Amino acid sequence: MKELLRSNDPTIIAFASALLQGEGIDCFEMDVNMSVLEGSIGILPRRLMVRTEDLPEAEVVMTDNGIALGRGL
């Protein structure tokens, strides 16, 4: 799996997941439970992962819908 998106905003992750599901691209959200460890202050970003072979198509979906990928921060 490869990282598609990284964000502190859970609404962006939810929107991106819905867009990917609409395109038939499976995705998996990582670091969801990290907020428990950090005290729920939202400083650790969540990551949205896709299969390696789906990454180019998923990046196009995000770009077409104006979602910044936020990787490599």
CORUR-V99775 format. One line per field, one symbol per residue. ss: DSSP state (2 for helix, 1 for strand, 0 for the rest). psi: psi as a letter, one per 20 degrees, with the letter a starting at -180 (. if undefined). A space follows every 10 residues. Layout:
ss->???
psi->???
This chain:
ss->0111111002 2222222222 2200001111 0002222200 0000011111 0222222222 2222000000 000
psi->qqpgqpqioh hggggggggg hhjkpqrppq kgjhhghikk ikhpqqqpqr qgiigghhhg ggghjkophk rk.
